């Protein structure tokens, strides 16, 4: 049998990962309502091209770097939806490729490394990573930093301090960029920096050199955030204050979710990740003794990712996305040495994926029709999405009635007192202008902001009528039109 050319053997894993990613993610290409978060990110990214300034003109607490990614997607022809989804797919493929190389570095067999990379792609959509959640992008930056970190023991053994210094600078800069996509990445970034310091000392660096390296690496990690702070400072005191409050103060003002709801979220995440958790634990039992240093670093990465996951404490499923890469990596040894475990874990993962897909409704057409009707009936004025999809503003090209366009900010009690304003008073201000269209929902929740909900219900009873409704994820989106306006279809 003729051997495959070297370039073909090298490209084969990447081709396999690309095909797998497309098979898992192409179902959602063009879907405007994969997740409420990324709808909002795209809205902000598009409005940035129109001159809107995040945190000033459109309020949120995500880092500005995430909005810049979506602004890039919005620059492509079309509505930006397919563009951001293709960008996210490319990031997922690249991260999976890094997981594969990292698995080889911790001693996994070739087949186990490839299966670990496939596992990464398979578990992303099960935890809310079907589209462009922040970790889908920043996991790549952190994984690259970890890949350099796994090379530290070998470099320290050669006393190659110069290589460690370069590695630390690059890895910490990557982590710093990741922090500007989501601040919880700082925990994993800290692990990368501390690991480099440890192995720099092991390579023979003195305290003076280690201290200088620590300062340089910390500055590299802080530089992207410092640039963001400087940009807002240059806009003036009001913009700087808005930036600081949104990014660093408001999160500590959020009231907690009910404990029983948090417990259910944790149980759901644990259940979905259980095959990878089991393979990670089995891999620990199968490890060589003493534990190889790169493998120990990989387990340390998982611990850092767990701390980052727990940092916010709200435990939405997509907050667990940073756990997928280290769990997949640490499962690679098991996948390579225990074929039955690999078949069982990946088979169960595929069944979970298919079962979840079977219950995902195709709400995209209804969301696009909602936006079309809003555009026709807004008549050039600003509609108001009280609870629903922010993609409605984007697809309809409507003006925004408030800087707090993300519906949860004004509608949920879990944001009450955390936005820096009186949320219910802002709702009453919007309603006082008498928006031509209000988008709401039949969804029932225990975390409504009661004053906001009461204001909207009173306005709809008094001044609006229901004119259209469409299914949306187990409930219905409802369009209300002001009574003095005729309905345009």
N, C-alpha and C positions, 0 to 999 in steps of 0.2 A: 504494500500500500504506500502510495506517495505521501510524504509528509507535507503538511500544510506549510505555506510560507510563514516566516516569522511575523510579518505584519498582520497576516490573517489571524494567527493565534492570539496576537495582542489585541486585535480589534474585536474578536468574537465575543468576549464578555461585555464590552460596551454595546455591541449590537443587540445582544440578548437583553441587557438592561433597558435599552431604548424600546425594544419591542414590548417588553413587559410593562413598562411605564405607559406606553400608548394604550395597551390593552386594558389597563386598570383605570386610566384617566380620561380616555377619549370619549367615554360616555357623557362626560360633563362639558365637553368643548362647546362654547357658545351659550351655555346655561347662565343666565344673568343672576340667578338666585341660589347659588351654591351655599353661601353663608352670608348672613347679614353683615359681618365684619368687613369682608372683602368688597362687598357692594359699596360700603361707606368709604373704604380706602380709595376705590376707583373714582368715586364722586369727588373726593378731595383732590386727587391727582389731576382730574380733568379741570376743576375750578382753579387750581394753581396756575394753569396756562392762561386763565382769564384774569389773573392778578390776585386771586384770593390768597391770604396768608394763613396757614394753619395756626390754630390756637388763638388767632385774633379774629379772623373772619369766619372760620369754621372751627368749632371747638372739639377737641378730643384730648386724650392723654397718651396716645401712642407717639413714639419718637418720630421726628420729621423725616428721618431716613426711609421709613416705611412708605410714607406718602411720596417721596421722590421716586421710589421704584414704580409706584402706580402712575405717577406723572409720566414716566418713561413709557409705560404701556399705553397711556392715553394719547401719546404722540403718534402712535401708529395709525394708519388708515382704519376707519370703522369706529365702533363704539368703545374699543379698548378691552372688551370682555374676553374675546379669544386671545388677544395679545397677552394679557396678564396670565391667562391660563397656560399658554405655551411657555411663557417665561418661567412659571412655577414648575412646569413639567421638566424643563431643561435643568432647573435647580435640583429637582428631585433625582433626576438621572445622574447628575454630577455628584451629588451627595452619596448615592448608592455606589458609584464607582470608587469614591474615597473610602467608604466602609469596606469594600472588597480589598483594597490595597492595605488598609489598616488591619484587617483580619489576617492577612498573610504576615504582617509585621508582628502580630502577637502569637504566631505559630500555628494558625489554622491551616488545614489542607486546602488545596486549590478549589475542590468542589464545595467544601464548607464555606469558603470565603465568598464564592459566587452565590450560594444559597442565602448567606447573610445579607448580601446586597439586595437580592430579590425580596427577602423578608422586609427590608426597610421600605421598599416600594409598596409592598402589600399592606403593611400596617398603617401607612400614612393616611389613606382615605378612610380607614375605620375610626380614626380619632379626629375627624374634622379637617383632615389635610387634603381633601379632594381637590381643592382649588389653590388659592394663594394666601393662606394664613401665614403670618410672619415667620413661624419656625420653618416652613417649607423653604424659605429663602435663607434664613440665618443659620439653619443647621449645616449648610454647606460651609459657611465661614468657620464655624466652630469645629466641624469635622476636619477641615484642613489644618486648623491649629493643633488639634489632637494628633493628627498624622505626624506633624513635625515633633510633637511631644513624645510620641512613641519611639522616635529615633534617638532620644536623649541618652538612654543607657549606653548604646553603642558609641556615641560621640564622647561620652564621659570616659568610657574605657580607653579611648584613644587620647584622652586629655585634649580633645579638640575644642578648646574654649571659644575660639573664634567662630566656629560653626554654631555653637550653642548661642552665642551672642546674636548672630544673624537670625537664627531660628526664633529666638525669643522676641526679637523686634518685629519680625513678620507675623508671627502667631498672635502677638498681643495687638498688633494693628488690625488684624482680621477680627479678633474678638471685639475690638473697639468699634469697628463698623457694625458688627452684629448687635452691639448694645444700642446702636442707633436704629435698629429694627425692632428690638424689644429689650427693655432694660433688665429683665431677668437673666439675659445672657451674660450679665456681669458676673454671675456666680461661676459659670463655666469658664469665663475669661480669667477669673481669679485663680481657678485651678491650673489653667495653662501657665500663667505667670509664676505661680508658686512652684510648680513642677520644674520649670526651667531654672529657677533659683536653686532648688535642691540639687539638681544635676550639675549646675555650674560649680557649686561648691565641691561636689564629688569629683569634678574634673580638675580640681586643684586651685580654683580661684580663691584669692584672699578676701577678707571682709571688705576691704576698700573696693575691690573690683566688683564684688557681689552687690554692694550697696549702689555703686554707679549703674550697674546693669538693672537693678530693681527700679531705680529712678527713670532710666531711659525707657524701660518696658512699660512702666506705669504711664509715662507721658504718651507713649505710642497708643496705649489703650484708651486714654482719655481724650486724645486729639480729636476724633470725630465729634464727640459730644461738646468739646470746647469750641469747635468750629460752629456748631449749631448755636451754642450760647452766644458766641461773638456776633453771629449774623443777626440774632434778635436784639442784642444790645445796640448794634449799629442802627436799628430801626427806631430806637428811642426807648425811654423808660417804660412807657405803657406796654409796648410789645415785649420788652424784656420781662416785665412783671407777669404778663399773660403766659409767656413761655415757661417761666419758672413754676408758676402755680399749676399749670396743666401737666407738666412733666414730672415734677418732684413733690408737690404738696398735696394735690387733690386725691391721690390714691389713698392717703392715710385718713381721709375724711369719709371714705365710703363705709356705710354700716354693713355688718356681715349678713350673709345669706343665712336662712334658717339651718340649724345644725343637721336636721334630718335630710334636707335637700343636699347638703354637702356630703353627707355619708353615702347617699345613693349615687352621687356622681363618682365618688372614690371607688365604690364597689363596681360600678360599670366600667371604669377605666381599668381596674385590676382584672376584671373578667376578660376584657378585650386583650390585655397584654399578657394574660396568664401563660399562653404557650411559649412566648419569648422569655418570660420570667423563669419558667420551669427549665428551659434549655440553658439559661444563664446559670442557674443554680447547679445543674448537672455538669456544666462546663467547669465550674469551680471544683467539683469533686474529681473530675477527670484530669485536672491540671498536673503538670509535673511539679515535683517538690525538690528543692525550694521553688517557690513561685517565680517564674521569669519576670524580670522587671517590667517589660512592656505590658504583660498581662496585668500586673498590679496597677499600672497606670490606667489601663482601660477600665478596671473596676473603680478606680478613684474618679474617673470621668463620670461613671454612672452615679456615684454618690453625689458629685457636684450637680449633675442634672436633676437629681431628686430634690436637692435643696432649692434649686431654682424653681422647680415645679411647685414646691410647697410655699414659696416666698409670698405669693399673692394671697393664697388661701381660698380662692373661689372654685378651683378644681373643675373648670369646664373641660370637656374632653380634649379640645385643641391645645390646652395648656400642657397636656402630656406628650405632645409631639416631640419635644426635645429628648424624651426618654427613648424614643424608638431607635435612634442611631446607636447609642451605647448598648442597648439590649440586643439589637441585631448583631452588633460586633461581637459581643460576649457569647452569643449563641453559635458563632461560627465554629468553634472548636467542637461543640456537640454535633453540629450538622455534619462535620467532616468525619467524625469517629463513630457516630451512632446513626446510621442511615434510617433506622426505624423512627428515631426521635425526630429527625429532619422531616421525614414523610408525614409523621403525625402532626408536628407543629405547623408546617406549611399547609398541609391538607386542611387542618382545622381553621387556620387563618383564611384560606380561600373560601371555605364554607361560610365563615362569618362574613366575609366580604360579599359573597353572593347573596346571602340571606339579607344583609343590610340593603344591598342594591334592589332586591325584590320589593322592598317596602319604601323606596325613595320615589315619591311621585314626580311626574314631569310637570313642574309648576312654571317652567320658563315661558311657554306661550301665554299663560294667563298673566304673568308679570309684565310681559311686553304689551299685551292688550291693555292692561291697567295704565301703563305709561302713555299709550296712544290716546286713551280716553281722557287722561289728565291733561295732556297737551291740548286736545281739542276744546276742553271745557274750562281750562284755566283762563283762556282769553287774554293772555299776556300778563296776568297777575300771578302771585305766588300761591300755589297750593300748599296744603299742610299735611304731611304724613305724620299722624299722631302715633300710630303703631303700625308697622308694616315695613316694606322694603325701601331702603334709601335709593336703590337703583331706579325707583320711580322718578326721582328728581333728575337723575342722570339721563335716562332714556327719553324723558319728556323735554329735556332742555329747559326746565323751569327755573325760575329764580327761587332762592331759599328764603322762607319767611323768618328764619332765625339762625343765629350762629350755632345753635345747638340742634343741628339737623339730624344727628343720630338719635332715633326715637327713644331709646332706652333712657337717655339722659334726662328727659322731661317726664317720661311716663312711668318709670320704675322707682319704687321706694328705696331700692338699693343704691340709687344715685342721689337720694335726697340729702341736701346739705353738702354734697361733694363737688359740685360744679362751680361754686363761688357765687351763685345767684339763688334767688328764690324761684325754684323750678315751676311751681304752680302759677306764680305771678307772670312768668314768661309765657306760659300757656295762655293765660288770660289776655296778655298783651297781643299774642298772635291772633286769638279769636276776636279781639276787639276790632281788628282790621277787616274782619269778615272775609276770610279767604274764600275764593269761589268754589274750591273743592277740598274736602277733607278725606284722607285715606285712613281707614281704621280696620278693625279686625273683629271677628267673633271669638277670638282667643280669650280664655279665662285664666287669670293668674292670681296668685296670692300676694304678689309683690307690686301691685299697682301703687303708684303715688296717688293716694285717695283724693287729694285736692285737685290734682291735674285731671284725673279721670272724671271727677264731678263737674269740672268746668267744661270739658269736652261734651259730656253727655247732655248737659243743660243746653249748650249751644246747638247741638244736633237736634234736640227735641224742638227747639224754638225756631231755628232758622234754616234747617237742612232736611233733605229727604234722601233716602237710599235709592240709588239709580242703577247700581251694577254690583255684581259680586262674582268672585271666582275662587275655586279651591286653592288652598295654600297650606301644605304640610299638615294636614289633619284638621285644619279650621278653614276659615274663609276670609279673604281680603274683601273689604266692603268700601265702595265709593259713595260718598255723600256729596250732593250738589246743593248749592245755596238755592233757597226757594224761589228767588226772583229770576233765576236763570233757566233757560230751556236746555234740555239735554241734547248734546251733539254726539252722534255716533259716526 
